[in-house]
Amino acid sequence: MILKTLKILLLISVAVNAQTGISKSYYPDGTLRSEISYVNDILDGPAFWYHQNGNLQTEKNYSYGKLNGYVREYFENGLLKEEYFVKDGIKDGTQRIFYDNGALKEISIYVSGLRTEVTKFDYDSSYSPSYKDFQAGNRQQKLLEKENADLICDADICPVPAGGMNAIQNNLVYPEHALLYGLEGTVILIAVINENGVIVETEIIKGIGLGCDEAASDAVKKTSFIPGQTNGVTVTSRVTLKINFVITGERKIVEDKKLAAADVVKKEEPVKEIQPEKIEQPAQEKEIKPVPSEQKTPYRKAFNIASIKCEQKECAYPMYGIKSITKNFDVPPVAKRLKLTGEIIVEANVDKYGLVTDTKLIQGIGYGCDEAFQSALLKTKFNPSKENGEAVDSKITVVYPFSGEE
């Protein structure tokens, strides 16, 4: 009798403590992570999981502990990633999988859990999703309205980045000169976004200079937006955005290293007499050997020790010598001011007509010098590489010891 009473009490206790309702979980920063519906500790009803930016990640529906209905997964910006139907826990019907740009990747047909047909599609880099595609799993406008976010626009519902406000920051490229001078601050701009979520134009309201204003505008233009709405209809609208420039984490570590290197000023050496230029490059030599630092001369005389290597017996070479590259090299003022030194190594494709068609940086020194040197190569006319006496397309490696010391 006592044992029977204990069993009854245990059952009553389990029934009382059984979870019923919506269970929520959160990310460490307090952002909602999931909302899952239970009835007597059994999954029953809708269940949602969210990305940290607030957009939907996964949505499912349960009935008495079994999946029933559509299962959908979304990318961080709200685009649909995968969709399929489940009946009593068994996949049934059409499954669609998408690329991260919204284009269709694969369609499969399931019958009672067995895949009977599959069709795959190649990636289409030219595909551009519409704002309606982003709205499927996007909650940014609702979140901003709920949080009373400080967003100013001329529409009833403001346009917002599909991936959240952090999407703009993620697209931000910190200008090198701003990093050099430790510039931080906030750029305020107005973006005009049409009814399709496309950036029409941007206007800087408050800038901080050193390339940050342009970088902020570029970051906004790279971001996909959900258009604003007035009277329930999408419209072209103007929205004020704030883009923050803060040097933190890896950016600061890298910049500290650059500044430390820039503080090392080498003793100026007398310029050696320039000898006639010679091409002494064995055909089999492929290894790039660094030039000893004691041989480095000011950038105006760098052509004295620069080298070019290739796989052909006769390498492509500047028509008027290495000095023609130096002449085309527009050295950034900051490199001269910091008396920057180091080697720039670039691979260049030179066609049989002696034109540089492409460049690839192998080793650089930063501060705009690498881009300026590649630009100089593109401007320089070459005598093409030769194989068996015939001009041929080739790839050359240019090693250019740079010194900003006057």
PESUL-V541906 format. One record per backbone hydrogen bond with DSSP energy under -0.5 kcal/mol. NH is the residue of the N-H (numbers start at 1). CO is the residue of the C=O. If there is no record, write none. Layout:
# PESUL-V541906
{{NH CO} {NH CO}}
This chain:
# PESUL-V541906
{{5 1} {6 2} {7 3} {8 4} {9 5} {10 6} {11 7} {12 8} {13 9} {14 10} {15 11} {16 12} {17 13} {18 14} {21 38} {23 21} {23 36} {25 34} {27 31} {30 27} {33 25} {34 25} {35 48} {36 23} {37 46} {38 21} {39 42} {41 19} {42 39} {44 37} {45 62} {47 60} {48 35} {49 58} {50 33} {51 55} {54 51} {56 137} {57 49} {58 49} {59 72} {60 47} {62 45} {63 66} {65 43} {66 63} {68 61} {69 86} {71 84} {72 59} {73 82} {74 57} {75 79} {78 75} {81 73} {82 73} {83 96} {84 71} {86 69} {87 90} {88 86} {89 67} {90 87} {92 85} {93 110} {95 108} {96 83} {97 106} {98 81} {99 103} {102 99} {105 97} {106 97} {107 119} {108 95} {109 117} {110 93} {111 114} {113 91} {114 111} {116 109} {116 114} {117 109} {119 107} {121 105} {125 123} {127 124} {129 101} {133 130} {134 130} {135 131} {136 132} {136 133} {137 78} {137 134} {138 135} {143 139} {144 140} {145 141} {146 142} {147 143} {148 144} {149 144} {151 149} {152 240} {154 238} {156 229} {157 229} {160 226} {162 224} {164 161} {167 164} {168 165} {169 165} {170 166} {171 167} {171 168} {172 169} {174 172} {178 210} {179 175} {180 176} {181 177} {182 179} {183 178} {185 245} {187 243} {188 186} {188 206} {189 187} {189 241} {190 203} {191 239} {192 201} {193 191} {193 237} {194 198} {197 194} {200 192} {200 198} {201 192} {203 190} {205 188} {206 188} {212 209} {215 211} {216 212} {217 213} {218 214} {219 215} {220 216} {221 217} {222 218} {223 220} {225 197} {226 160} {227 225} {228 235} {229 157} {230 233} {233 230} {235 228} {237 193} {239 191} {240 152} {241 189} {243 187} {243 241} {244 242} {245 185} {246 244} {248 246} {251 248} {252 248} {253 249} {254 250} {255 251} {256 252} {257 253} {258 254} {259 255} {260 256} {261 257} {262 258} {263 259} {264 261} {265 263} {266 264} {280 278} {281 279} {285 282} {286 284} {289 287} {290 288} {295 292} {296 293} {299 403} {301 298} {302 299} {304 301} {305 302} {306 302} {307 399} {309 397} {314 386} {317 383} {319 381} {321 318} {324 321} {325 321} {325 322} {326 322} {327 323} {328 324} {329 325} {329 326} {330 328} {331 329} {335 332} {336 332} {337 333} {338 334} {339 336} {340 335} {342 402} {344 400} {345 343} {345 363} {346 398} {347 360} {348 396} {349 358} {350 348} {350 394} {351 349} {351 355} {354 351} {357 349} {357 355} {358 349} {360 347} {362 345} {363 345} {369 366} {372 368} {373 369} {374 370} {375 371} {376 372} {377 373} {378 374} {379 375} {380 376} {380 377} {382 354} {383 317} {384 382} {385 392} {386 314} {387 390} {390 387} {392 385} {394 350} {396 348} {397 309} {398 346} {398 396} {399 307} {399 397} {400 344} {400 398} {401 399} {402 342} {402 400} {404 340}}
